[in-house]
Amino acid sequence: IAETIGECVRMKLPVLPPDVNESLGDFALDSIKEKGKASGLISLLHRAGEKEVWAYHNTLIHDNPASPIICSTGFDITQHIKLEKALKESEERYRQIVELSPMAICIYQDDKVVFANQAALDLLKYERPEELLHKPMMDIIYPEDREMVRQRIRKALQQNRMAPLKEERFLGNDGNVALAEVTAIPFSYSKK
């Protein structure tokens, strides 16, 4: 859509909230004249009274001082923003469930512990997550169980399925042995 800046930008747009409407014309005009383009997000008021968020991009096509012409594109990203917010809320709930679970949960990646919830720290007698994170996974497995654990992990990864429950022994930070019933589930963590 090509419109002259004077006709399109300076007119009072009825869909803009009043606080935005007053300052938009001069801001958009100055930005387009100075840089040759203007992009960003804008909050619009839908006729039904609902706010929408639009991404826009305006490009100066013809730089005639008397009648400059710009090409304007825009699209409604309101639903995208709502979905993004819902995803963040869902991730936060999931994080809280995992962190507050009474079941010990450890995630290892590249043979190192990359996550441990409070129950895992308690089981293994660590005070703070930093003491356990980045530690080689096999360092916390009882030496006589290490080969069995490697085989279980390898099989779970090859079959891309959960390993059945099995008792395993762990070496606690205090030197004592902790016994736990364990399963392993392959999944993506931090894009790996």
Secondary structure, 3 states (H helix, E strand, C coil): CEEEHHHHCCCCCCCCCHHHHHHHHHHHHHHHHHHCEEEEEEEEECCCCCEEEEEEEEEEEECCCCCCEEEEEEEECHHHHHHHHHHHHHHHHHHHHHHHCCCCCEEEECCEEEEECHHHHHHHCCCCHHHHCCCEHHHHECHHHHHHHHHHHHHHHHHCCCCCCEEEEEECCCCCEEEEEECCCCCCCCCC
